Amino acid sequence: MSILSTDEERLRFPVGRFMPPDAVTPAERERWIGEIAALPAQLRALVEGMGEQELDTPYRPQGWTVRQVVHHLPDSHMNAYVRVKLALTEDRPTIKPYDEARWAELADTRATPVSVSLTLVEALHARWVALLRALTPDQWKRAFVHPEHGRPMTIETATALYAWHSRHHLGHVQSVAAGRR
């Protein structure tokens, strides 16, 4: 594991690193759902008015461009949504990981207008939020297993993770948007 300087750490993790919650309250779950619900509008507002040059600006040296981040969010969150549904319908399923860095290099990420991914993340989050808001206390404890970690992750922890993931990447896009002010 490489040790990052404070500046590199801040650029890479603008909202800090994810810390799994120890104990969770219904209010915390609702806050996370709210953050997931808010992402599409926040993301759209940040990239609105960005030209091609800004969209192709990396948020840090050797980092993804804004365009890659915008396309990454629905890719990642679609996987998360499916993982939640698998956990709700199967007994601790082992999920299929994907190589997000390689996905970010595919032709659709380079050539598709960001408006397509903005629309996709809006629709996806509407469904995901509806599902999360309907969960019972027992369903929040259902889990899936990521083969790279080998341990169960509850829907509750996954929701915390993807709320953080939303803030994390919004921070990346905000860093580029702040440069235009």
N, C-alpha and C positions, 0 to 999 in steps of 0.2 A: 504494500500500500504506500502510495507516495504521500509525502507531507507537503501540504499546500501552504503558501504564504497567506497571511491574513487577507491581502488584497485579492489573491486568486480564490481563496475560500469564499469571500463576499461576492465575487463575480459569478462563481459557479453555483453557490447556494445563497441567493439573495435574501431568503427568508429563514436561513439556517437549515441544518440537516433534519430529516424526519426523525422524530422520537416517538416510538409507539406508546400509546397511552397505557398507564397501569390500570386504572379503574375509570369507568366511563359512566357518565350520567346521561339521562335522556336529553338534557339541555345541550350537552356537548355534541351528541349525535345530531340534534337539530341544527346546531351551528355549522357542523361539517356539511350537512345536506344543503344548508343555505349557501355555503361557499361553492359547492358544486353547482348549485342552481345559478349562482351569480356569474360564473366563469364566462359563459358565452357572450353576454352583453359587455362585460368588462374587456374581454379580448377584442370584440368588434370595435369598441370605442378606442382602444389603443392603436389598432392598425388602420382605422379609418383615416384616410388622407395620406397614408404612407405611400410614397412612390416606389417604383421597382428597386431603386438603389437602396432605400431604407429597408425594404423587405429582404434584400439580399445582404444586409449587414449582419455580421455575427455579433452576438451579445457579449462575447469575450474572445480573446485570441484562442484559436483552435476550437471555438464553440460553434454551435449551430447558428444559422441565420434566423431572422424573424420568420421568414417563410417556412423553414424547416420546423420551427417550434409550432407555428400555427397548424401545420399538417400533422405534426406529431401528436398533438393533444387529442384529436378524435381517434387516431390510431390506438393510442394508449388507453383512452377511456372506453373505447369499444371493447377492448380486451378485458378491462376491469368490469364492465357491465356484464359481459358474458360469464366471467368468473363468478360474479355474484349470483347470476341465474343458475349456474352449475351448482354452486354451494346450496342453493335453495331446493334443488331438485334431485341431487345425488348426495350420497354419504361421503363426505370429505374427498371430493374428486381431486385427482392430480391434474393440474392445469398444464396447458402447452405454453411454454415460454416463447418469446420471439426476440429477434435481434433488432432492437429499436434503432441502433446506429445504422444498420444496413437498410432498414425500412426508410430511414430519413434520406438515403441516397437514391432511392428508386425514382423512376421517371415521373410518376404521378406527383411526387413531392417537388420535383424541379419544374414541371410544366403546368400543373393545375393551378388556376387562380386561387388565391387564398379565400375568396368569397365562397367557394365550394366547401372548404373545410369549416368555415364559420357557420354555414348553414347546417352542415352535418353535425357539428358539435351542439348547435342549438337543439336540433331534433333529438339527438342522442341524450342530452342532459334532461330534456323534458321527460323522456321515458324513464331514465335512470332515477331521477328525483321522485317521480310518481311511485316507482317500485320501492325505493328506500323509505318513503313516508308511509307506506302500507305495511312495513315489517312489524311483526310481533316481537316482544322481548326475547322469546326463544329463537326466532329466526336471526336476530342480530348475532347470536352465538354460533350459528352454523359456519362452517369453514371449508376452505379448499387448501390444497397443498401445492406449493410451488416446488418443483423438483430440484431447483438450484439451492433451496434453503432446507428442504426436507422436513419442515414443520408446518403444522396447520396455521392458517391465517384466518381469523374470523371476519365475517362481513363487517363487523364493527371496526376492527383495526384497518381493514381495507378501505373503509369509508374515510377514516382519519387520514390514511396515506394519500388517497386521491384528492381530498380537500387540500392537503399540504402540496400535492403535485400541481394542483391548479394555481395556488399562490406562488409556488416555485417558478413556474414558467411565465406567469404574469409578470413576476419580477424581472425575468430576462427581457421580455418585450418592453417593459417600462424603462429599462436601462437604455434601450435604443431610442424609444420615444422621447425620453428626457433630453437626449442629445440634440433634438431638433428644436427645442424651446429656446 
